[in-house]
Amino acid sequence: QVQLVESGGGLVQAGGSLRLSCAASGRTFSSYTMGWFRQAPGKEREFVAAIGKSGLSTYYADSVKGRFTISRDNAKNTVYLQMNSLKPEDTAVYYCAAHNGPLRHKEYDYWGQGTQVTVSS
């Protein structure tokens, strides 16, 4: 099992930037593909970005491509989501997640508690 804790959420105006962090417990962090998801009130959870086990491969939802960057530091057991050019529609609770499969695998096994991101207009 892996424990995930997100941080870095907050309030930001449209066009601004925010960096989310996800700290993972355990000594097998490099064995996991990591992802970020988000969920706005009244809407389904949606995929945002994923990063492969080595950190060399990434995949993004079309809605955030070119604006968000996912990265990881396996020595620190941490994955990041750098969010630039934020829009009000990015407002949501952002969740960190993990699984042992390949980058494009859809099912995630472990989830954090989430961190709120609010983008004002």
Protein Blocks (a to p, Z undefined) as FASTA:
>chain_A
ZZdddehiacddehiacddddddedjklmmpccddddddehiacddfbdcdfkopaccdd
fklgokaccdddfklopacdddehiafklgccddddddfbdfklmbdfbdcebjaddddZ
Z
